[in-house]
């Protein structure tokens, strides 16, 4: 799937009250063209791999993290739960259900 490589900043997450809370780092997710990912949940760095199928099927593996307690953004949970991904211009969505 083209258009997903790059640095993404979360603007909305279901079930998360505020993405504007003060954190030591800016929460970002970096998807690289080689299938690796990185970034920060706002407190902890993350690294891993991902794959995207022809129809947007998504799978990710996130490596171990040092977990510093703060009001972090749950990137790891989102990446592990996502079954599909959709990109449209400057918006990237992670979806938990497969397309019927």
The first five atom37 places (N, CA, C, CB, O) and aatype in JSON, in Angstrom:
{
  "aatype": [20, 20, 20, 20, 20, 20, 20, 20, 20, 20, 20, 20, 20, 20, 20, 20, 20, 20, 20, 20, 20, 20, 20, 20, 20, 20, 20, 20, 20, 20, 20, 20, 20, 20, 20, 20, 20, 20, 20, 20, 20, 20, 20, 20, 20, 20, 20, 20, 20, 20, 20, 20, 20, 20, 20, 20, 20, 20, 20, 20, 20, 20, 20, 20, 20, 20, 20, 20, 20, 20, 20, 20, 20, 20, 20, 20, 20, 20, 20, 20, 20, 20, 20, 20, 20, 20, 20, 20, 20, 20, 20, 20, 20, 20, 20, 20, 20, 20, 20, 20],
  "atom_mask": [
    [1, 1, 1, 1, 1],
    [1, 1, 1, 1, 1],
    [1, 1, 1, 1, 1],
    [1, 1, 1, 1, 1],
    [1, 1, 1, 1, 1],
    [1, 1, 1, 1, 1],
    [1, 1, 1, 1, 1],
    [1, 1, 1, 1, 1],
    [1, 1, 1, 1, 1],
    [1, 1, 1, 1, 1],
    [1, 1, 1, 1, 1],
    [1, 1, 1, 1, 1],
    [1, 1, 1, 1, 1],
    [1, 1, 1, 1, 1],
    [1, 1, 1, 1, 1],
    [1, 1, 1, 1, 1],
    [1, 1, 1, 1, 1],
    [1, 1, 1, 1, 1],
    [1, 1, 1, 1, 1],
    [1, 1, 1, 1, 1],
    [1, 1, 1, 1, 1],
    [1, 1, 1, 1, 1],
    [1, 1, 1, 1, 1],
    [1, 1, 1, 1, 1],
    [1, 1, 1, 1, 1],
    [1, 1, 1, 1, 1],
    [1, 1, 1, 1, 1],
    [1, 1, 1, 1, 1],
    [1, 1, 1, 1, 1],
    [1, 1, 1, 1, 1],
    [1, 1, 1, 1, 1],
    [1, 1, 1, 1, 1],
    [1, 1, 1, 1, 1],
    [1, 1, 1, 1, 1],
    [1, 1, 1, 1, 1],
    [1, 1, 1, 1, 1],
    [1, 1, 1, 1, 1],
    [1, 1, 1, 1, 1],
    [1, 1, 1, 1, 1],
    [1, 1, 1, 1, 1],
    [1, 1, 1, 1, 1],
    [1, 1, 1, 1, 1],
    [1, 1, 1, 1, 1],
    [1, 1, 1, 1, 1],
    [1, 1, 1, 1, 1],
    [1, 1, 1, 1, 1],
    [1, 1, 1, 1, 1],
    [1, 1, 1, 1, 1],
    [1, 1, 1, 1, 1],
    [1, 1, 1, 1, 1],
    [1, 1, 1, 1, 1],
    [1, 1, 1, 1, 1],
    [1, 1, 1, 1, 1],
    [1, 1, 1, 1, 1],
    [1, 1, 1, 1, 1],
    [1, 1, 1, 1, 1],
    [1, 1, 1, 1, 1],
    [1, 1, 1, 1, 1],
    [1, 1, 1, 1, 1],
    [1, 1, 1, 1, 1],
    [1, 1, 1, 1, 1],
    [1, 1, 1, 1, 1],
    [1, 1, 1, 1, 1],
    [1, 1, 1, 1, 1],
    [1, 1, 1, 1, 1],
    [1, 1, 1, 1, 1],
    [1, 1, 1, 1, 1],
    [1, 1, 1, 1, 1],
    [1, 1, 1, 1, 1],
    [1, 1, 1, 1, 1],
    [1, 1, 1, 1, 1],
    [1, 1, 1, 1, 1],
    [1, 1, 1, 1, 1],
    [1, 1, 1, 1, 1],
    [1, 1, 1, 1, 1],
    [1, 1, 1, 1, 1],
    [1, 1, 1, 1, 1],
    [1, 1, 1, 1, 1],
    [1, 1, 1, 1, 1],
    [1, 1, 1, 1, 1],
    [1, 1, 1, 1, 1],
    [1, 1, 1, 1, 1],
    [1, 1, 1, 1, 1],
    [1, 1, 1, 1, 1],
    [1, 1, 1, 1, 1],
    [1, 1, 1, 1, 1],
    [1, 1, 1, 1, 1],
    [1, 1, 1, 1, 1],
    [1, 1, 1, 1, 1],
    [1, 1, 1, 1, 1],
    [1, 1, 1, 1, 1],
    [1, 1, 1, 1, 1],
    [1, 1, 1, 1, 1],
    [1, 1, 1, 1, 1],
    [1, 1, 1, 1, 1],
    [1, 1, 1, 1, 1],
    [1, 1, 1, 1, 1],
    [1, 1, 1, 1, 1],
    [1, 1, 1, 1, 1],
    [1, 1, 1, 1, 1]
  ],
  "atom_positions": [
    [[0.85, -1.18, 0.0], [0.0, 0.0, 0.0], [0.89, 1.23, 0.0], [-0.97, 0.0, 1.23], [1.77, 1.39, 0.85]],
    [[0.66, 2.08, -0.95], [1.46, 3.29, -1.05], [0.93, 4.36, -0.12], [1.48, 3.8, -2.5], [-0.24, 4.36, 0.26]],
    [[1.8, 5.26, 0.25], [1.38, 6.41, 1.02], [1.38, 6.25, 2.53], [0.05, 6.79, 0.6], [0.97, 7.16, 3.24]],
    [[1.84, 5.1, 3.05], [1.83, 4.95, 4.5], [3.2, 5.2, 5.11], [1.36, 3.57, 4.87], [3.29, 5.45, 6.31]],
    [[4.26, 5.16, 4.33], [5.59, 5.42, 4.87], [5.69, 6.88, 5.29], [6.69, 5.08, 3.84], [5.24, 7.78, 4.59]],
    [[6.28, 7.09, 6.46], [6.46, 8.44, 6.95], [6.22, 8.52, 8.44], [5.54, 9.4, 6.22], [6.05, 7.51, 9.11]],
    [[6.2, 9.74, 8.94], [5.97, 10.0, 10.35], [4.53, 10.44, 10.54], [6.95, 11.06, 10.9], [4.07, 11.39, 9.91]],
    [[3.83, 9.74, 11.42], [2.42, 10.01, 11.68], [2.25, 10.45, 13.13], [1.54, 8.76, 11.38], [2.89, 9.92, 14.03]],
    [[1.38, 11.42, 13.32], [1.06, 11.9, 14.66], [-0.41, 11.61, 14.94], [1.37, 13.43, 14.81], [-1.28, 11.95, 14.14]],
    [[-0.7, 10.97, 16.07], [-2.1, 10.64, 16.37], [-2.92, 11.9, 16.64], [-2.19, 9.69, 17.56], [-2.47, 12.8, 17.34]],
    [[-4.12, 11.94, 16.08], [-5.02, 13.06, 16.33], [-6.31, 12.59, 16.99], [-5.34, 13.8, 15.03], [-7.02, 13.38, 17.61]],
    [[-6.63, 11.3, 16.85], [-7.84, 10.77, 17.45], [-7.66, 9.26, 17.67], [-9.08, 11.06, 16.57], [-7.17, 8.55, 16.79]],
    [[-8.07, 8.79, 18.84], [-8.05, 7.37, 19.15], [-9.29, 7.04, 19.95], [-6.76, 6.97, 19.93], [-9.57, 7.68, 20.97]],
    [[-10.03, 6.05, 19.5], [-11.24, 5.64, 20.22], [-10.89, 5.23, 21.64], [-11.96, 4.48, 19.49], [-9.95, 4.46, 21.86]],
    [[-11.63, 5.74, 22.6], [-11.44, 5.38, 23.99], [-10.37, 6.17, 24.73], [-11.11, 3.97, 24.07], [-10.2, 6.0, 25.93]],
    [[-9.64, 7.03, 24.04], [-8.6, 7.83, 24.69], [-9.13, 9.25, 24.87], [-7.28, 7.83, 23.86], [-9.51, 9.91, 23.9]],
    [[-9.15, 9.71, 26.1], [-9.73, 11.01, 26.41], [-8.99, 12.16, 25.76], [-9.76, 11.22, 27.89], [-9.6, 13.01, 25.12]],
    [[-7.66, 12.19, 25.9], [-6.93, 13.35, 25.4], [-5.61, 12.96, 24.77], [-6.7, 14.34, 26.5], [-4.82, 12.23, 25.38]],
    [[-5.38, 13.43, 23.59], [-4.08, 13.27, 22.95], [-3.23, 14.51, 23.2], [-4.23, 13.01, 21.44], [-2.07, 14.56, 22.78]],
    [[-3.79, 15.5, 23.87], [-3.09, 16.76, 24.11], [-2.46, 16.84, 25.5], [-4.04, 17.92, 23.91], [-1.98, 17.9, 25.89]],
    [[-2.47, 15.74, 26.25], [-1.87, 15.74, 27.59], [-0.37, 16.01, 27.48], [-2.13, 14.38, 28.31], [0.25, 15.72, 26.46]],
    [[0.19, 16.57, 28.53], [1.62, 16.84, 28.56], [2.38, 15.53, 28.7], [1.98, 17.81, 29.72], [2.09, 14.72, 29.59]],
    [[3.36, 15.33, 27.82], [4.18, 14.12, 27.84], [5.63, 14.53, 27.62], [3.72, 13.1, 26.74], [5.89, 15.6, 27.07]],
    [[6.58, 13.7, 28.04], [8.0, 14.04, 27.83], [8.36, 14.18, 26.34], [8.88, 12.99, 28.47], [9.2, 15.0, 25.98]],
    [[7.73, 13.37, 25.48], [7.99, 13.4, 24.04], [6.69, 13.54, 23.28], [8.75, 12.12, 23.58], [5.61, 13.27, 23.82]],
    [[6.78, 13.95, 22.03], [5.6, 13.96, 21.18], [5.3, 12.53, 20.74], [5.8, 14.89, 19.94], [6.21, 11.83, 20.31]],
    [[4.05, 12.07, 20.85], [3.73, 10.74, 20.36], [3.77, 10.73, 18.83], [2.35, 10.29, 20.87], [3.1, 11.52, 18.17]],
    [[4.56, 9.82, 18.28], [4.67, 9.68, 16.83], [4.8, 8.2, 16.49], [5.88, 10.49, 16.28], [5.24, 7.39, 17.3]],
    [[4.42, 7.88, 15.27], [4.6, 6.54, 14.74], [5.3, 6.71, 13.39], [3.24, 5.76, 14.6], [4.81, 7.43, 12.52]],
    [[6.43, 6.04, 13.22], [7.19, 6.13, 11.98], [7.1, 4.79, 11.27], [8.68, 6.53, 12.26], [7.56, 3.77, 11.79]],
    [[6.52, 4.79, 10.08], [6.44, 3.59, 9.26], [7.44, 3.75, 8.12], [4.99, 3.36, 8.71], [7.34, 4.67, 7.31]],
    [[8.41, 2.84, 8.07], [9.46, 2.93, 7.06], [9.14, 2.02, 5.87], [10.83, 2.57, 7.67], [8.47, 1.0, 6.05]],
    [[9.61, 2.37, 4.67], [9.33, 1.56, 3.48], [9.86, 0.12, 3.57], [9.94, 2.22, 2.27], [9.36, -0.76, 2.87]],
    [[10.86, -0.12, 4.42], [11.43, -1.47, 4.53], [10.64, -2.39, 5.46], [12.86, -1.39, 5.01], [11.07, -3.51, 5.72]],
    [[9.48, -1.92, 5.98], [8.65, -2.76, 6.84], [9.0, -2.66, 8.31], [8.76, -4.17, 6.41], [8.48, -3.44, 9.12]],
    [[9.86, -1.73, 8.68], [10.15, -1.51, 10.09], [9.37, -0.3, 10.59], [11.68, -1.33, 10.33], [9.0, 0.58, 9.81]],
    [[9.14, -0.26, 11.89], [8.43, 0.88, 12.47], [9.18, 1.34, 13.71], [6.97, 0.51, 12.81], [9.96, 0.59, 14.29]],
    [[8.92, 2.55, 14.09], [9.53, 3.14, 15.28], [8.65, 4.26, 15.76], [10.96, 3.64, 14.99], [7.58, 4.52, 15.2]],
    [[9.11, 4.93, 16.79], [8.37, 6.07, 17.28], [8.38, 6.17, 18.78], [6.97, 6.02, 16.79], [9.24, 5.6, 19.46]],
    [[7.4, 6.91, 19.3], [7.27, 7.13, 20.73], [5.8, 7.2, 21.08], [8.01, 8.43, 21.17], [5.0, 7.75, 20.32]],
    [[5.44, 6.63, 22.24], [4.07, 6.75, 22.73], [3.91, 8.0, 23.59], [3.68, 5.49, 23.53], [2.86, 8.21, 24.21]],
    [[4.94, 8.82, 23.63], [4.95, 10.02, 24.44], [5.88, 9.89, 25.63], [3.55, 10.34, 24.92], [6.35, 10.89, 26.19]],
    [[6.16, 8.65, 26.02], [7.03, 8.38, 27.16], [8.09, 7.33, 26.82], [6.21, 7.92, 28.36], [9.22, 7.39, 27.3]],
    [[7.72, 6.37, 25.99], [8.56, 5.21, 25.71], [8.76, 5.08, 24.2], [7.93, 3.92, 26.29], [7.84, 5.27, 23.42]],
    [[9.99, 4.74, 23.81], [10.25, 4.48, 22.41], [9.71, 3.11, 22.02], [11.75, 4.56, 22.12], [9.57, 2.23, 22.86]],
    [[9.41, 2.94, 20.75], [8.97, 1.65, 20.28], [9.62, 1.34, 18.94], [7.45, 1.59, 20.17], [9.9, 2.24, 18.15]],
    [[9.85, 0.05, 18.72], [10.44, -0.45, 17.47], [9.71, -1.72, 17.11], [11.98, -0.7, 17.61], [9.17, -2.4, 17.99]],
    [[9.68, -2.05, 15.84], [9.06, -3.29, 15.43], [9.02, -3.42, 13.93], [7.67, -3.39, 15.98], [9.75, -2.73, 13.2]],
    [[8.16, -4.31, 13.47], [7.98, -4.53, 12.04], [6.49, -4.53, 11.71], [8.65, -5.87, 11.59], [5.65, -4.7, 12.59]],
    [[6.19, -4.33, 10.45], [4.8, -4.38, 10.0], [4.73, -4.89, 8.58], [4.14, -2.98, 10.1], [5.72, -4.86, 7.84]],
    [[3.55, -5.37, 8.2], [3.3, -5.75, 6.81], [1.89, -5.32, 6.44], [3.51, -7.29, 6.6], [0.98, -5.31, 7.27]],
    [[1.72, -4.99, 5.17], [0.42, -4.58, 4.66], [0.13, -5.39, 3.4], [0.38, -3.03, 4.36], [0.95, -5.43, 2.48]],
    [[-1.04, -6.03, 3.37], [-1.45, -6.82, 2.22], [-2.04, -5.96, 1.12], [-2.44, -7.87, 2.64], [-2.24, -4.75, 1.3]],
    [[-2.31, -6.57, -0.01], [-2.86, -5.87, -1.18], [-4.18, -5.16, -0.88], [-3.07, -6.86, -2.31], [-4.46, -4.11, -1.46]],
    [[-5.0, -5.72, 0.01], [-6.31, -5.15, 0.31], [-6.32, -4.42, 1.65], [-7.37, -6.23, 0.31], [-7.39, -4.21, 2.23]],
    [[-5.15, -4.04, 2.14], [-5.07, -3.29, 3.39], [-4.96, -4.13, 4.64], [-6.24, -2.43, 3.5], [-5.01, -3.59, 5.75]],
    [[-4.8, -5.46, 4.49], [-4.61, -6.29, 5.68], [-3.33, -5.82, 6.37], [-4.53, -7.81, 5.31], [-2.33, -5.51, 5.72]],
    [[-3.38, -5.78, 7.69], [-2.27, -5.22, 8.45], [-1.85, -6.17, 9.57], [-2.65, -3.85, 9.04], [-2.7, -6.78, 10.22]],
    [[-0.56, -6.29, 9.77], [-0.02, -7.06, 10.9], [1.23, -6.34, 11.38], [0.3, -8.55, 10.49], [2.02, -5.85, 10.58]],
    [[1.4, -6.28, 12.7], [2.58, -5.63, 13.29], [3.09, -6.44, 14.46], [2.24, -4.18, 13.74], [2.33, -7.09, 15.18]],
    [[4.4, -6.39, 14.62], [5.06, -6.97, 15.78], [5.87, -5.86, 16.43], [5.97, -8.19, 15.39], [6.72, -5.25, 15.79]],
    [[5.6, -5.61, 17.7], [6.29, -4.55, 18.42], [7.25, -5.21, 19.41], [5.28, -3.61, 19.16], [6.88, -6.12, 20.15]],
    [[8.5, -4.73, 19.4], [9.52, -5.29, 20.28], [9.32, -4.88, 21.73], [10.89, -4.86, 19.83], [8.41, -4.11, 22.04]],
    [[10.17, -5.39, 22.61], [10.06, -5.05, 24.03], [10.3, -3.55, 24.25], [11.07, -5.87, 24.86], [11.04, -2.91, 23.5]],
    [[9.67, -3.01, 25.27], [9.79, -1.59, 25.6], [10.11, -1.43, 27.08], [8.5, -0.83, 25.25], [9.72, -2.26, 27.9]],
    [[10.82, -0.37, 27.4], [10.92, 0.08, 28.79], [9.66, 0.89, 29.02], [12.26, 0.92, 29.07], [9.38, 1.81, 28.26]],
    [[8.92, 0.56, 30.03], [7.66, 1.25, 30.26], [7.78, 2.26, 31.39], [6.56, 0.25, 30.57], [7.78, 1.91, 32.57]],
    [[7.89, 3.51, 31.0], [7.93, 4.62, 31.94], [6.48, 5.08, 32.12], [8.87, 5.81, 31.44], [5.79, 5.31, 31.13]],
    [[6.05, 5.2, 33.32], [4.66, 5.56, 33.58], [4.37, 7.02, 33.3], [4.31, 5.24, 34.99], [4.99, 7.91, 33.88]],
    [[3.46, 7.26, 32.41], [2.93, 8.6, 32.15], [1.65, 8.41, 31.37], [3.97, 9.5, 31.37], [1.24, 7.28, 31.11]],
    [[1.01, 9.48, 30.99], [-0.23, 9.43, 30.22], [0.12, 9.18, 28.76], [-1.06, 10.75, 30.39], [-0.01, 10.07, 27.91]],
    [[0.59, 7.96, 28.47], [1.08, 7.68, 27.12], [-0.06, 7.36, 26.15], [2.06, 6.52, 27.16], [-1.18, 7.07, 26.55]],
    [[0.26, 7.41, 24.87], [-0.66, 7.06, 23.79], [-0.46, 5.58, 23.5], [-0.42, 7.96, 22.5], [0.67, 5.15, 23.29]],
    [[-1.53, 4.77, 23.48], [-1.38, 3.32, 23.38], [-1.08, 2.79, 21.98], [-2.62, 2.68, 23.87], [-1.82, 1.97, 21.45]],
    [[0.03, 3.26, 21.39], [0.41, 2.78, 20.06], [0.52, 1.26, 20.0], [1.73, 3.41, 19.64], [0.01, 0.64, 19.06]],
    [[1.17, 0.66, 20.99], [1.41, -0.78, 20.97], [0.09, -1.54, 20.9], [2.2, -1.21, 22.2], [-0.04, -2.47, 20.11]],
    [[-0.87, -1.17, 21.72], [-2.18, -1.82, 21.7], [-2.89, -1.67, 20.37], [-3.05, -1.28, 22.8], [-3.49, -2.61, 19.87]],
    [[-2.81, -0.48, 19.8], [-3.44, -0.22, 18.5], [-2.79, -1.07, 17.42], [-3.35, 1.28, 18.13], [-3.48, -1.69, 16.61]],
    [[-1.47, -1.1, 17.39], [-0.76, -1.86, 16.37], [-1.05, -3.35, 16.48], [0.74, -1.62, 16.47], [-1.23, -4.02, 15.46]],
    [[-1.11, -3.88, 17.68], [-1.39, -5.31, 17.87], [-2.83, -5.66, 17.54], [-1.08, -5.71, 19.3], [-3.09, -6.77, 17.06]],
    [[-3.77, -4.77, 17.78], [-5.18, -5.04, 17.54], [-5.6, -4.81, 16.09], [-6.03, -4.19, 18.44], [-6.6, -5.38, 15.64]],
    [[-4.86, -4.0, 15.35], [-5.25, -3.64, 13.99], [-5.22, -4.85, 13.06], [-4.35, -2.54, 13.45], [-4.27, -5.63, 13.07]],
    [[-6.27, -4.99, 12.26], [-6.36, -6.04, 11.25], [-6.3, -5.47, 9.84], [-7.65, -6.83, 11.43], [-5.97, -6.17, 8.88]],
    [[-6.62, -4.17, 9.75], [-6.59, -3.48, 8.47], [-6.05, -2.09, 8.66], [-7.99, -3.43, 7.83], [-6.07, -1.54, 9.76]],
    [[-5.56, -1.52, 7.55], [-5.07, -0.14, 7.57], [-5.64, 0.55, 6.34], [-3.48, -0.09, 7.59], [-5.79, -0.06, 5.28]],
    [[-5.95, 1.82, 6.48], [-6.46, 2.61, 5.36], [-5.77, 3.97, 5.37], [-8.02, 2.77, 5.44], [-5.66, 4.62, 6.41]],
    [[-5.31, 4.38, 4.2], [-4.63, 5.68, 4.07], [-5.36, 6.52, 3.04], [-3.15, 5.5, 3.67], [-5.77, 6.04, 1.99]],
    [[-5.53, 7.8, 3.37], [-6.19, 8.75, 2.47], [-5.53, 10.1, 2.67], [-7.74, 8.82, 2.72], [-5.77, 10.77, 3.67]],
    [[-4.71, 10.5, 1.72], [-3.99, 11.78, 1.78], [-3.17, 11.88, 3.06], [-4.98, 12.96, 1.68], [-2.12, 11.25, 3.18]],
    [[-3.64, 12.67, 4.03], [-2.86, 12.87, 5.26], [-3.49, 12.17, 6.46], [-2.72, 14.35, 5.54], [-3.19, 12.52, 7.6]],
    [[-4.35, 11.17, 6.22], [-5.0, 10.44, 7.3], [-4.68, 8.96, 7.19], [-6.53, 10.66, 7.27], [-4.78, 8.37, 6.11]],
    [[-4.29, 8.37, 8.3], [-4.01, 6.94, 8.38], [-4.91, 6.37, 9.47], [-2.49, 6.65, 8.69], [-4.94, 6.87, 10.59]],
    [[-5.65, 5.31, 9.12], [-6.55, 4.68, 10.08], [-6.15, 3.24, 10.3], [-8.0, 4.77, 9.61], [-5.84, 2.51, 9.36]],
    [[-6.17, 2.82, 11.56], [-5.97, 1.43, 11.94], [-7.33, 0.89, 12.35], [-4.91, 1.28, 13.09], [-7.99, 1.46, 13.21]],
    [[-7.74, -0.2, 11.73], [-9.06, -0.76, 11.96], [-8.95, -2.15, 12.57], [-9.86, -0.81, 10.64], [-8.07, -2.93, 12.19]],
    [[-9.84, -2.47, 13.5], [-9.78, -3.75, 14.19], [-10.5, -4.86, 13.45], [-10.35, -3.62, 15.55], [-10.23, -6.04, 13.71]],
    [[-11.37, -4.55, 12.55], [-12.13, -5.59, 11.85], [-11.67, -5.71, 10.41], [-13.62, -5.28, 11.89], [-11.3, -4.73, 9.76]],
    [[-11.71, -6.93, 9.93], [-11.41, -7.18, 8.52], [-12.59, -6.76, 7.67], [-11.07, -8.68, 8.27], [-13.74, -6.81, 8.12]],
    [[-12.3, -6.35, 6.46], [-13.35, -5.97, 5.51], [-14.13, -7.22, 5.13], [-12.75, -5.29, 4.24], [-13.54, -8.26, 4.85]],
    [[-15.46, -7.12, 5.13], [-16.32, -8.27, 4.8], [-16.32, -8.57, 3.32], [-17.76, -8.01, 5.26], [-16.99, -9.51, 2.87]]
  ]
}
